[in-house]
Amino acid sequence: MSTASIYSTTGTVASVFQRMSQNCRPDMDIVIDNHKEGKTYTTFDAISGKVNITAPNEARFDEIQITFEGTARTAIENLSPHTTKSRTTARHNFLKLTMPIRESDYPHPRVAEAGRTYTFPFHFVVPDQLLPRACSHSTVGDHVHHAHCQLPPSMGDRTLPLKDDLSPDMAIVDYAVRVKIIRSRERDSKDMVLVEGLRKIHIVPAVSEAPPLSIRLADKDFALSKTKSLKKGMFSGKLGKITVWADQPGALVIPAPSATTKAQPTTMATVNLRFDPHDASSQPPRLGGLTTKIKSTTFFSTRPAIDFPAHFSQQVHFETTRGIYDTSVALSSRCVESVSWTQQCASPAYSRRGSSTSTSSSDDYSDCTQSPPERANTYYTASILVPITLPSSKSWIPTFHSCITSRAYCIDLSLTIHTPGTGVPASTVHLHVPVQIAADGNNGRRASLTAEEAAIELAEQEAEEYFRPRVLEVPREELIGRSVLESAAMELPPSYDDFAPRQVVDPGRG
């Protein structure tokens, strides 16, 4: 049994609490079934347990509130000399589930006896998404509102015994089972919190892999291709042009907390190269090392974001209510000198391409290279497979976007290229490719409900169906049919002969 953190309010509430317990805090234990320190919960997982409250002295109360809450908190340091505040903070309570307590669980009258322990059970289920009212501000589109209504993962909470999740102190997302003992003040019937306790929970919700990110030309956060001119030597002529590009790799998927094998998330990236020689005697350059890093970017703000944040957006540069925290983790560094080049034949200029040729072939990529010089009839291609595995030294969280905080990832690839001449330093090409981190949940299975919860849910569904608005209107005139029944012989359905084309006879011909 573990003890939850307990604290009382100040001022008048503190005086009431002092009279209730004579400077002795009540013993409050929030016990979660099958829980251990560092345990991770995911979508549809059940969080069940009980709250044990023992008052050292007799005291009156009115209500016990047990809730499961999710909160995001951000802070921005004020560097402007025109303000007196050192920082601006924001708090967003995006989730609050209340556990109903049966009347039979309360003492009658509601006076806690000294030394007696009162037990209140609770049962919560981690939802798969938030209610629409969790994001009530304006956005640029429904896709942003939909992203803001997804559960964000726990982030930046230093009180939990977890590894570093690459989060700053200015952005925190936490979940907790919170218990409040409430008493109504006699003079104005205002509710006062006598004692409050909480137990924090680490949650990584299930996140599906999203489609590849749509990168605009003005988006400087990413660079999927680079082209460089190479020289033969310090005082020699041109060697040619080399183009390096990579597509967005598949998502890195965090395994479910209940998975038996805890393999680290892995994906594969492909670095493509094309060398266009300046003349027929130019040979492809020698490759050097390839260094891979993953960059984690945490966006946070004290105002709701209307769009997905980015480094080079005007919102970041001209608003003092937003901040960015970048940090990188090295993944691998290896020599790729042994990568072989393949000679390709260039297509003649203005030649008609067959309909079976793919537009995504290496012969035709208009976004990342220029046309080869007319004097060179060949070019060279190569590919490098780059495995990407997240190191176990960090606690990785999925990619997400919420109202005041977001997390995004990028793979930084640095390729060294050596020229054959002397005196020319090696060239380095840097690519910045977006990558997603997804998470497997509880296999899409919803936690089982108790009999009482199932009955309540069924009653709510029936009530919603009963009160669902219906529109009744008079049908249009053309939709109203008038049937006439004849007492005599009724007409038979028409035959195919009735629809045969009729021959038109010209009366001028005999």
C-alpha positions in Angstrom: 0.0 0.0 0.0 1.4 3.4 -1.0 0.5 6.7 0.4 -0.7 9.5 -2.0 0.4 13.0 -1.7 -1.9 15.0 0.6 -2.1 18.8 1.1 -4.7 21.3 2.4 -5.7 24.7 1.2 -4.8 28.0 2.9 -6.7 30.7 4.7 -10.1 29.9 6.0 -9.9 26.3 4.7 -6.7 25.8 6.7 -8.4 27.0 9.9 -11.3 24.6 9.4 -8.9 21.8 8.7 -7.0 22.7 11.9 -10.2 22.6 14.0 -11.1 19.2 12.4 -7.9 17.4 13.0 -6.0 19.6 15.6 -2.9 19.9 13.4 -3.0 16.2 12.5 -3.6 15.4 8.9 -5.9 12.5 8.1 -4.4 9.3 6.7 -5.4 9.1 3.0 -4.3 6.2 0.8 -5.0 6.0 -2.9 -4.5 2.3 -3.8 -4.6 1.2 -7.4 -5.1 -2.4 -8.2 -2.1 -4.3 -9.8 -0.1 -1.1 -9.8 3.6 -0.7 -9.4 6.0 2.2 -9.7 6.9 3.1 -13.2 3.9 1.2 -14.7 2.6 2.6 -18.0 -1.1 2.6 -18.9 -2.6 2.9 -22.4 -5.9 3.4 -24.2 -8.8 1.3 -22.8 -6.8 0.2 -19.7 -8.8 0.1 -16.5 -7.6 2.1 -13.5 -9.4 0.6 -10.5 -8.7 0.8 -6.8 -9.9 2.3 -3.6 -9.4 5.3 -1.3 -8.9 4.7 2.4 -9.5 7.7 4.6 -8.9 7.7 8.3 -9.7 10.8 10.4 -7.8 11.2 13.6 -10.6 13.2 15.1 -14.4 13.4 14.6 -15.2 15.8 11.8 -18.1 16.7 9.6 -17.9 16.6 5.8 -20.4 16.7 2.9 -18.9 15.0 -0.1 -16.0 12.9 -1.3 -14.9 13.6 -4.9 -12.8 11.0 -6.8 -11.8 12.1 -10.3 -9.4 11.0 -13.0 -7.9 14.2 -14.5 -5.5 15.1 -17.3 -3.8 18.5 -17.2 -1.3 20.3 -19.5 0.8 23.1 -18.1 3.1 25.5 -19.9 5.3 28.5 -19.0 7.0 31.1 -21.1 9.8 33.2 -19.7 9.2 37.0 -20.3 12.4 38.6 -21.6 10.7 41.9 -22.6 11.6 44.9 -20.4 8.0 46.2 -20.8 6.5 43.6 -18.5 6.9 43.1 -14.7 6.0 39.4 -14.8 9.0 37.0 -14.9 6.9 34.3 -16.7 3.5 33.6 -18.2 1.8 30.3 -17.4 -1.1 28.4 -18.8 -3.1 25.4 -17.6 -5.4 23.3 -19.6 -7.6 20.7 -17.9 -8.5 18.6 -20.9 -9.8 15.5 -19.1 -11.9 15.0 -16.0 -13.8 11.8 -15.3 -15.8 11.7 -12.1 -16.5 8.5 -10.1 -20.0 8.4 -8.7 -20.1 7.3 -5.1 -23.1 5.4 -3.8 -25.0 6.8 -0.9 -24.5 3.6 1.1 -20.7 4.2 1.1 -21.1 7.4 3.1 -21.6 7.4 6.9 -24.9 8.5 8.2 -24.8 11.3 9.3 -21.8 12.4 7.3 -19.5 12.7 10.3 -16.2 10.9 10.2 -15.6 9.0 13.4 -12.2 9.4 15.0 -9.9 6.5 14.1 -12.3 4.8 11.8 -11.2 4.0 8.2 -13.7 4.7 5.4 -13.2 3.0 2.0 -14.4 4.4 -1.3 -13.8 2.3 -4.5 -13.2 3.8 -7.9 -13.0 2.5 -11.5 -11.9 4.5 -14.5 -11.1 3.6 -18.1 -8.5 5.5 -20.2 -10.6 6.9 -23.1 -9.5 6.7 -26.7 -10.2 10.4 -27.3 -11.4 13.6 -25.6 -14.8 15.3 -25.8 -15.1 18.0 -28.5 -15.4 20.6 -25.8 -11.8 19.9 -24.7 -10.8 22.0 -27.7 -13.2 24.9 -27.9 -11.0 27.5 -29.6 -10.8 28.3 -33.3 -8.5 26.3 -35.6 -7.6 26.5 -39.3 -9.3 23.3 -40.1 -11.0 20.2 -38.8 -7.8 18.2 -38.9 -6.2 20.4 -36.2 -9.3 20.2 -34.0 -9.3 16.4 -34.4 -5.6 16.2 -33.4 -6.3 18.4 -30.3 -9.1 16.0 -29.2 -6.7 13.1 -29.0 -5.2 12.1 -25.6 -1.7 13.5 -25.3 0.9 11.3 -23.6 2.4 12.0 -20.1 5.3 14.3 -20.6 7.8 16.2 -18.5 6.6 14.9 -15.0 9.8 14.6 -12.9 7.9 13.1 -10.0 7.5 9.8 -11.7 10.4 7.3 -11.7 10.9 7.3 -15.4 13.7 8.0 -17.9 14.3 11.3 -19.5 11.6 12.0 -22.2 13.4 14.9 -23.7 10.9 17.4 -22.4 11.6 20.9 -21.0 10.5 22.1 -17.6 8.2 24.6 -19.4 5.8 21.9 -20.8 4.2 19.2 -18.6 1.4 16.8 -19.3 0.3 14.6 -16.4 -2.6 12.4 -15.3 -3.7 11.7 -11.8 -6.4 10.1 -9.6 -7.5 13.0 -7.4 -9.5 12.8 -4.2 -11.1 15.8 -2.4 -12.9 16.0 0.9 -15.5 18.8 0.6 -17.5 20.6 3.2 -20.1 23.3 2.6 -19.5 26.5 4.5 -22.5 27.3 6.7 -22.6 31.1 6.2 -22.8 31.1 2.4 -23.0 27.4 1.4 -19.8 27.6 -0.5 -17.9 24.4 -1.0 -14.5 24.2 0.6 -11.8 21.6 0.0 -10.7 20.4 3.4 -8.2 17.9 2.2 -6.9 16.9 -1.2 -4.8 14.0 -2.3 -3.6 12.7 -5.7 -1.9 9.7 -7.3 -0.1 10.3 -10.6 -0.4 7.9 -13.5 1.9 7.5 -16.5 -0.1 7.2 -19.7 1.0 6.5 -23.3 -2.1 6.4 -25.4 -2.4 4.3 -28.6 -1.4 6.4 -31.6 -1.8 5.2 -35.1 0.6 6.0 -37.9 -0.6 9.1 -39.8 0.0 9.7 -43.5 3.3 11.2 -44.6 3.7 14.8 -43.7 2.8 17.2 -46.5 5.9 19.5 -46.8 5.4 22.8 -48.5 8.1 24.6 -50.5 8.3 27.4 -47.9 8.6 24.9 -45.0 12.2 25.2 -43.8 11.9 22.7 -41.0 12.7 19.8 -43.2 15.1 19.2 -46.1 14.4 16.0 -48.0 16.9 16.7 -50.8 20.2 18.5 -51.4 22.3 19.1 -54.5 25.9 20.1 -54.5 28.5 20.9 -57.1 31.8 19.1 -56.8 35.2 20.1 -58.1 38.1 17.8 -59.1 40.7 19.8 -57.2 41.6 23.2 -55.9 42.5 24.6 -59.3 40.8 22.0 -61.4 37.6 22.0 -63.3 34.2 20.8 -62.3 33.6 17.2 -61.4 29.8 17.2 -61.5 26.7 17.5 -59.4 25.6 15.1 -56.7 22.0 15.0 -55.4 21.1 13.2 -52.1 17.5 12.7 -51.2 15.4 10.5 -48.8 11.7 9.8 -48.5 9.9 9.9 -45.2 10.4 6.5 -43.4 7.7 4.5 -41.7 6.7 5.3 -38.2 8.6 4.1 -35.2 6.0 2.1 -33.2 6.3 1.9 -29.4 5.2 -1.6 -28.3 2.2 -2.0 -26.0 2.9 -1.9 -22.2 1.6 -5.5 -22.0 3.8 -6.8 -24.7 6.0 -9.7 -23.7 8.9 -8.6 -25.8 10.2 -5.1 -25.2 12.1 -4.6 -28.5 13.1 -1.0 -29.3 11.1 0.7 -32.0 12.8 0.3 -35.4 12.3 1.6 -38.9 14.3 1.8 -42.1 15.2 4.9 -44.1 16.7 4.9 -47.6 19.2 7.5 -48.8 19.3 7.8 -52.6 22.2 9.4 -54.5 22.5 10.6 -58.1 25.8 11.8 -59.6 25.6 13.7 -62.8 29.2 14.0 -64.2 30.4 17.2 -65.9 32.0 15.2 -68.7 32.4 11.6 -69.7 35.8 11.2 -67.8 34.4 12.2 -64.4 33.8 9.3 -62.1 31.5 9.2 -59.0 33.1 10.6 -55.8 34.1 8.4 -52.9 31.6 8.4 -50.0 32.7 8.8 -46.4 30.7 8.5 -43.2 27.0 8.6 -42.5 25.8 10.0 -39.2 22.3 9.7 -38.0 20.5 11.6 -35.2 17.0 12.0 -34.1 15.8 15.5 -33.1 13.0 15.9 -30.7 11.1 19.2 -30.8 8.6 20.3 -28.1 6.4 23.2 -28.9 4.6 25.0 -26.1 2.6 28.1 -25.7 0.4 30.0 -23.3 -2.3 30.5 -26.0 -4.1 27.8 -27.9 -2.5 27.0 -31.2 -4.7 27.4 -34.3 -2.5 25.3 -36.5 0.3 22.7 -36.3 3.4 24.5 -35.0 6.6 24.8 -36.9 10.0 26.4 -36.4 9.9 29.0 -39.1 6.3 30.1 -38.8 5.4 33.7 -38.1 3.6 32.6 -35.0 6.9 31.7 -33.4 8.9 34.7 -34.5 6.3 37.4 -33.7 4.5 36.1 -30.7 6.0 36.1 -27.2 3.5 33.5 -26.0 5.2 30.5 -27.7 8.4 28.6 -27.2 10.4 25.8 -28.7 12.7 23.2 -27.1 15.0 21.2 -29.4 17.3 18.3 -28.3 19.0 15.6 -30.3 20.0 12.0 -29.6 22.7 10.3 -31.6 21.6 7.1 -33.3 24.5 5.7 -35.4 27.6 6.6 -37.3 29.1 4.3 -39.9 31.4 4.3 -42.9 29.6 3.9 -46.3 32.7 4.0 -48.5 31.9 0.5 -49.8 28.6 1.6 -51.4 28.8 0.8 -55.1 27.6 3.2 -57.8 25.5 2.0 -60.8 25.9 3.5 -64.2 22.6 4.6 -65.8 21.9 5.8 -69.3 20.3 9.3 -69.5 17.2 9.7 -71.6 17.5 11.8 -74.7 16.2 15.3 -74.4 12.6 15.8 -75.6 12.1 12.1 -76.0 8.6 10.7 -75.5 8.3 8.5 -72.4 6.4 5.3 -72.4 3.1 5.2 -70.5 4.4 2.3 -68.4 7.3 4.3 -67.0 6.7 5.4 -63.4 6.9 9.1 -62.6 8.8 8.4 -59.4 11.7 6.6 -61.0 15.3 7.8 -60.6 15.2 9.2 -64.2 12.6 11.7 -63.4 12.6 13.6 -60.1 12.1 17.2 -60.8 12.0 18.3 -57.2 15.5 17.3 -56.2 17.8 17.6 -59.2 18.4 19.5 -62.4 18.8 18.1 -65.9 22.2 16.6 -66.5 24.6 18.4 -68.8 24.1 17.7 -72.5 27.7 16.6 -72.9 27.2 13.7 -70.4 25.1 10.8 -71.6 25.3 8.8 -68.4 24.8 9.3 -64.7 25.3 7.2 -61.6 23.0 6.2 -58.8 23.4 4.5 -55.4 21.2 3.7 -52.4 22.1 3.4 -48.7 19.8 1.6 -46.3 19.8 3.3 -42.9 18.3 1.3 -40.0 16.8 3.6 -37.3 16.4 2.3 -33.8 15.4 4.4 -30.8 17.9 4.0 -27.9 16.6 2.5 -24.7 18.3 5.2 -22.6 15.4 7.6 -23.2 11.7 7.4 -22.5 10.1 8.0 -25.9 6.6 9.4 -26.3 4.4 9.5 -29.5 4.1 12.4 -31.8 1.1 14.5 -30.8 -0.4 18.0 -31.1 -2.6 19.4 -28.4 -3.9 22.9 -27.7 -0.9 24.3 -25.9 1.9 21.8 -26.4 3.1 19.5 -29.2 5.9 17.0 -29.9 7.5 16.3 -33.3 10.5 14.3 -34.5 13.0 14.6 -37.3 15.8 12.4 -38.5 19.1 14.3 -39.3 21.3 12.6 -41.8 24.8 13.8 -42.5 26.7 12.3 -45.4 30.4 13.0 -46.1 31.6 13.1 -49.7 35.2 13.0 -50.8 36.5 14.3 -54.1 39.4 12.7 -55.9 41.6 15.8 -56.1 43.9 17.0 -53.4 43.4 20.2 -51.5 39.7 20.1 -51.6 38.0 19.5 -48.3 35.3 16.9 -48.0 31.7 18.0 -48.6 28.9 17.2 -46.2 25.2 17.0 -47.1 22.6 17.4 -44.4 19.1 16.1 -44.7 16.3 16.6 -42.3 13.5 14.1 -42.8 10.4 14.0 -40.6 9.5 10.8 -38.8 6.6 9.8 -36.7 6.6 7.9 -33.4 3.4 5.9 -33.0 2.3 3.6 -30.1 0.5 0.3 -29.9 -2.4 0.2 -27.5 -4.3 -2.5 -25.8 -5.1 -4.2 -29.2 -8.1 -2.0 -29.6 -9.8 -3.8 -26.8 -12.0 -1.9 -24.4 -11.7 -2.6 -20.7 -14.6 -4.6 -19.3 -17.3 -2.6 -17.5 -18.9 -3.5 -14.2 -22.6 -4.4 -14.1 -23.5 -1.0 -12.7 -21.5 0.9 -15.4 -23.0 -1.2 -18.1 -26.5 -0.4 -16.8 -25.7 3.3 -16.6 -24.2 3.3 -20.1 -27.3 1.5 -21.5 -29.6 4.0 -19.8 -27.6 6.9 -21.2 -27.8 5.5 -24.7 -31.6 5.0 -24.5 -32.0 8.5 -23.2 -29.9 9.9 -26.0 -31.9 8.0 -28.5 -35.2 9.3 -26.9 -34.1 12.9 -27.0 -32.4 12.8 -30.4 -34.0 15.6 -32.4 -36.2 14.5 -35.3 -37.5 16.6 -38.2 -41.1 16.0 -39.3 -42.4 17.8 -42.4 -45.2 17.6 -44.9 -44.0 15.7 -48.1 -43.8 17.6 -51.3 -46.7 17.5 -53.7 -44.9 15.5 -56.3 -44.1 12.8 -53.8 -47.8 12.3 -52.8 -49.3 9.4 -54.8 -53.0 9.0 -55.5 -54.1 5.5 -56.2 -57.4 4.7 -58.1 -58.9 1.2 -57.7 -61.1 0.2 -60.5 -63.8 -2.4 -59.9 -63.6 -3.6 -63.4 -60.7 -5.5 -64.9 -57.4 -3.9 -64.0 -54.7 -3.1 -66.5 -51.9 -5.6 -66.9 -48.3 -4.6 -66.7 -46.9 -3.4 -70.0 -45.1 -5.9 -72.2 -41.8 -5.4 -74.1 -43.9 -4.9 -77.3 -45.3 -1.7 -75.9 -41.8 -0.2 -75.9 -40.8 -1.3 -79.4 -39.9 1.5 -81.8 -42.8 2.4 -84.0 -42.4 2.7 -87.8 -43.2 6.2 -89.1 -44.9 6.2 -92.5 -44.4 9.2 -94.8 -47.8 10.1 -96.2 -46.2 11.6 -99.3 -45.0 8.1 -100.4 -47.4 5.7 -102.0 
